[in-house]
Amino acid sequence: MSSSVHLHILTLDCDTPVPNVLAERGKYSDIFASLLRDAASKTNGLERLELRFTVYDCVLGELPSEAELKDVNGVIITGSSASAYDATPWIQNLAQWTSGLYYKHPEVKIFGSCFGHQLLCHALFSTPSHPVVEKDPSGWELGVHPITLSPAFLARYGSPSSSHPDQLNLQFVHADHVLHPVAHEMWVREGWESIGKSENCGLQGVWRKGRVLTYQGHAEFDRFINTETIKVFGGKVWEDEFMSKALNQVDRDDDAIWAAAAMLEFFMESPVKDVDGVVGEGLRSEELLARL
C-alpha cells in the first residue's frame, strides 16, 4: 500500500457542550475529531488517512488568519445553541469570515453542522429582504429521524444502508431551519444541490461539489450526547410528555459513521477549474488515493 494521506482540518467551535458532555467527551471540536478518526478506521479505502486538527473558539473571537489557511484541506463549523441570524458580534464576524473564505479560498472545503449549516447558508444566500434562516414553524426536530437523500447526493456518495438505500438516519436537536434558496441565482449558476429532506425539515443540508457540504443533523452526536443536550435545552420549559417523547426518539440507531465517512470523502475532493475558472467537481477519494 502507498503512504498515508494527510488532511489538515480547522474546527471552529461555536459553543460549549452541556456540562455532562463537556466532562465526558470534551468540546465539539474533540467530538468531531473522535468521530472522523473512528469513521476513517472503519471505512474501506479511508484507513490510510492521517487527520490533523487545529481548533478555534469563535465565541471568543478566534478565527483563522490568511496565513493560517495555508495547506488547509477543510473547515468544520460546529453546532451552537445560538441562531445564525442573531445580531451578536461573534456570529456576524463568523458569517463575514465564512463568506470571505468561500469566495477567496476555493481550495478549502467548508462543512457545517446544524448551526454551522444555517450560518453558512445565511452567509452565502441571505439578503436583507430575503433571509434564508428562520424559526421552523414545525417546531423542534429532536432525536433520530430519517433523511430521504437526494438523487444527486446518492449518486456521489452512495447509499447509507442496503435496507433503506435512500435514507440517512441522524440525531437532531434544532428549532431553526433554512428556507430552500432554489430561487437564488447563485444556487442555479454554481450547481448547488440539496442533500435531502425529512418529514419535519425540507432542506437537510446543502452541497456544492468540492466546495461546501452541510448537515442539519448531528453526525457527531450519539445517544449520550443528545440525551444530555436535550435535557438541558428542554429543562423546565418542556412538558414531561414532550421531553419523554424526545428522549425516546434519541434512543435509536443512526448512520453517523457513514455520514462522517461522506465528510471525509468531501474533504478529500480535489477541486478542478473549468474554462471560466470556476471550481467544479473534484475527485472521489478512491481516485485520489489511486494517484498516491
N, C-alpha and C positions, 0 to 999 in steps of 0.2 A: 504494500500500500504506500501511497505517496505521503508527503509530510502533512502536518496539521494545517487547517485553515483557521486563520485568526480573524476574529471580529471584535472591533472596539465599539462599545455602545455607551452612550451617555444617558443616564437615567435622571429625569427631572422629578424630584419628589414634590408633590403639590399638596401634601397633607401629612399628618402623623396618624398612624393606625390607632384604633381604640386601645386603651391600656393593656388589656389581656393579650391582644395580638402583638403589640409592641414588645411586651415582655417575653413572649414565646417565639416570635418569628422575626422581630426587628422592624425596620422601616419598609415602606413599599418597595424601595429600590432593592433591599435584601430579598424580599419575597419574589420579585421578578427575576433576580439573578438565580435564585434557587430553582425556580420553575424552568427557566430556559436551559440551565445546565442539566436538569433532570430530563427534559424533552430531548436534548441533544444525545444523551446517553442511551435513550430508549428508542430512538428513531433511526431506522435503517438509512444509511447514507449521510447521517449527521454526526456520527461518533467521533470524527476527527476534528470537530470544531473546538477551538480554544477561544473561550469568551473572556473578554476584559471589560470591566465596567468602571466608569467614572461617574460620581454622584454629585448632584447639585440640589440645594434646597431652595426651590423657587419662592416659598413663603418668606424666606429671609432675604430675598432679592438676588440670590445667586443664579446667574445664567452664564453659559459658556461664551467666552470671548471668541473673536475671529480666529485668533491663534490656536485656541483650544479645539477648534473644529477640524484642524489638520489631521489627516489619517483616521477620521472617524467614519464608521460604516453606517451607524444609525443612532436615532434618538428615541427614547421612550418618555412620553408624558403620562404620568400616573393618574390615578383617580383622586378625587377630593370630595369633601362634603360641601365645598363651595360651588357656585354656579358660574359658568363661563361668561355670563352677561353682568356679573357683579361689578360695580364701579369701585373696585379695590385696586390700589396701585400695583400690587404684585401680579394680579390677574391681567390687568391692562398691559403691563410691561411684558408678560409672558406671551400674550396674544400678538403684540407687535414684534417681539423677537421671533416667534414661530412663523409669522408671515415673511419676515426677512430671511429666515433660514430656507423656507420653501423656494423663494424666488432667487436668492443669491447662491445657494449651495445645492444644486440638483443632484450632486453626487451623494448627499446624505439622506438616507431614508428616514421617514418620520412615522412613528407608531404612537397611537393614543388609545388609552383605556378609559372608558366611562367619561369622567370629566375631561380626560385628555382627548377623547373623541369629540366631545362637544366643543372644547376650546379650539381645537384645530379647525373644525367646521366653522365656528364663529369667526376665527381669524381670517379664513380664506373666502367664505361665502356670505357672511352677514354684511348688510349695508344699513345705514341709519334708518332708511324707510322699510327695509325688509330683513329684520334679524331672523336667523335660522334656528336659534336655540331658545326654548321657552319651557315653562312648566307643562308637563304632559297632562292633558285633560283626562286621560285614562287613569291617572294616579300612579302609585308606586308599582314598579315591576320588581318582585322580590323572589329570591330563591332560584332554583334551577328551572330554566324554560328552554324549549326547543326553538332554534332559529331555522327557518327554511332558507337555505342558501341559494343565491342567485346562480343561474347557469354560467355566467362569466367567471364567477369566483370558483365554482366547482370545476370548471374546465382548467383553471390554472393550478389549483391546489389539491384537487381530488376530493374524495368522499371521506367524512369522518368515521363512518362505520358501514358495514355491509348490511346491517339490519334496517337502518334508516339512512340510505346513502345521501340524501339531500338535506339532512338535519344535523345541526351542531348544537349540543347542549352545554350551556354555560351558566355560572352563577350570576345573579343580578341583584343590585340594590341601587335604584335610581328613580328620581321623580321628575327630572328634566328630560327632554328629548330634542332631537334635531329634526327640523322640518326638511323634507327632501328638496335639495337645491337643484332639481332637474331643470328648472327654467333658467338657472344661472348660465350665462353664455360660456363661462369657463368650464362648467360641467360637461357640456357637449363638445366644446372645442378641444379639450385636453383628454377626452376619453375616460372620464371618471365612471366608476361603477358602484352600485350598492352591493354590500356583501350578502344582504338578505334581510328578512323581516321576521318578527314574531307576532303572536296574536295581539300583544299589547303595544308593540312599537314597530312602526312601519319602516324605519331606517336603522338597522342594527350595526351599521358600520359603513365606511366608505373606503374605496380602494382606487388608487391610480398606479398602474404597473411601474415598479421601480422607483416610486416616489413616496406614496402615502398608504398606510393601512391603519384602520381604526376598528375597535370593537366597542360597542355599547356595553357589552357584558364584561365580566371579570374572569379571564382565564387564570389570573394569579390568585384567585380566591378558592378556597376549599370549604368543606363543611365547617371546620372550626373557625376560620377567619370570618366567613359570612354570618355565622351564628352570633359570634361576639359583636360584630359590627351592627347587625340588625337589633340586637338587644339594646345597644347604646343609642342608635338612631331613633328607635321607637320609644324607648324609655317609658316615661309616664304619659306619653302622648297617645299611643295607640291602645285601643281596647284589647282585652285579653284574647278575645276570639280572633281578632285580626293578627295579633302577634303569633298566636299558636299556629294559624294557617301559614304564615310566612316562614316560621321555623320548620314546619313540616315540609314545606316546599324546598328548603335548603338541603334537607336530608335525602338527596338523590344523587345518582351518579352523573358525572359530567364528562366532557371531552376536552378537558384542559390541556392534556399533553398534545393532542392533535392540534389544538389552536395555537399552542406555543411553538410547535414544530412549523406551522404555517408562518408564524412570525419570523422564525429563523430563516426559512426559505425566502421570505420577503427581504430580510436584511442582507441576504447573500446575492440578491439580484444585482446584476451589473448593468446600470443604465447605459443605453446607447442613444445617440442623437440621430435624428433623421435629417434630411437635407435642409430643413428650416432651422436646425439647431435645437429642436425641441426634444427633451428627454423622453424616450419611449420605453418599450418593453425591454426588460432585462433578461438575463439567462436564468433558467431554473437551476437549483442547487446542483443537480446531478451533472448538468452541462458545465457548470463552473468547476466542480470537483474533478471532472474528467480532464480538465486542462492543466491540473496541478501535477 
